[in-house]
Amino acid sequence: MLTLLEFVRGRTFDDFLFTPQLGIVPSRDPAVIDLSTRFTTQIALKRPIVSANMDTITRAAMAIALAEEGGIGVIDRGFRAGDIAPQIGEVTAVKRTQHGIIADPHTIDAGLRVADAVRLMERTRVGTLVVTTDGTRLAGLLTRRDIRFVSGDALVAERMTPRDRLVVHTGPMAFADAERVMAERKVKKIPLVNADETVFGLITAKDLIKHRTHPFATRDDQGRLRVAAAVGATGDYLERAVESQQAGADVIVIDIAHGHSLVMDRAIEQLRKRLGAVSLVAGNVATAEGAMFLLERGVDGIKVGIGPGGGCTTRLTTNFGVPQVEALVRCRRAVGDRVPLIADGGVKRDGAFAQALLFGGDSVMLGSAFAGTEETPGEIVLKPVLIPESQKVARVPFKVFRGMASVGAVRDRLDLEDAGPREVEALGAEGLEVSVPARGSVRAIIHDMLKHLCSAISYGGVKTLQELREKFWSEPERYLIRLSDASRHESFER
């Protein structure tokens, strides 16, 4: 009998079906079925979805949506070389978009003027400032409503709601207690102070509502959304990683095309020296040797995939790579459960999403699947398209999607806008740049994928994602059907 590795050699997602088993799940609702998994050895996800660190996929809006839906987004590093601030701004935006307890609320001194408050609100994009005296002691709260139609010369102290009119809590406060107090006292905000009246936090009704609205959200210990930040392995990667960590990034992802390399070895060593025990994901690799190479260097997660992505041309231009199913099986067999694997690339349908999780991925990184959605960065461009039925030309909205090794992405990242043809040719592009139709929110796509994953769990004869993975790996021959050309056509061509 063939081993699993022999059975999947040279194969990828469209080469297989799974055999249906006796269904035992009473409901296929994602709110009922346990889809939890690991992103790193320290960080768990309620939903096994990761948005790719691509400059046309993940900035703050996408990372917020992914975290609220139970996954996590990886903020790309596709900004100009040496310009770290934009990426840090995106990380900060995710970490400050909602809280359990705002541990570092924006403050303003009571002696300053309304014009100063307006500038601070505009810069930080917050609507409430904690007013202090001596820089730390609570004096009151100032909201946008307090300063509407007010002269900029007015004093903050004149417009704020003073301390004696606020509901203030001394010491830590549980969410349930905060909800009860807000309901009883009819307030939306509760400042938290120490015994000496120094401010250490703020609880808002808006954040508590978001916690109720998104019960599966990926949050840190302070109730903030989790986010990852990508860095390279050369250039400004150390400074970028340090500043990302200081801004609150929960995971640093060392992302290079060939992770099984001496360049990666040095990068991991240097990042560990600077960042200590931060969650560190590294990749990409596609072999057992590559996965072990990263495991032995102490990473907390491994990205698997050389060339399967929709925007990647590595296999076309270099002829190197491993079919994604074989790559996942090779890497999973090598590392076991010692470190989570992120399946990166090749998922072009929801069934392949489930396959990526069974063949070895703890989570799945998606790029092209999210392309063109509202949460992706970039402007919508109207392009003329011929409608065959009517032979009329319509202007259809599009967005740009490109691989991070495409000429455009590399040129932008390296600040080579004025490069001539020779310099551009020397970049050795390994990615595509295409226009994709603009579409609605990524949340609808995520919800559909999760529903279909729950259906896969039902067909697999188990109750949870983890059970399905364990059962598949204990008896792969019970599940796997290798397809002929005819059965592949019957299964996937519609």
Secondary structure by P-SEA (a helix, b strand, c coil): cccccccccccccccbbbbbccccccccccccccccccccccccccccbbbccccccccaaaaaaaaaacbbbbbbcccccccaaaaaaaaaaaaacccccccccbbbbccccaaaaaaaaaaacccbbbbbccccccccccccccccccccccccccccccccccccccccccaaaaaaaaaaacccbbbbbcccccccbbbbaaaaaaaaacccccccccccbbbbbbbccccaaaaaaaaaaaacccbbbbcccccccaaaaaaaaaaaaccccccccccccccaaaaaaaaaacccbbbbbccccccccccccccccccaaaaaaaaaaaccccbbbbbccccccaaaaaaaaaacccbbbbccccccccccbbbbbbbbbbccccccccbbbbbbbbccccaaaaaaaaccccccaaaaaaccccbbbbbbbbbccaaaaaaaaaaaaaaaaaaaccccaaaaaaaaaacccccbbbbcaaaaaacccc
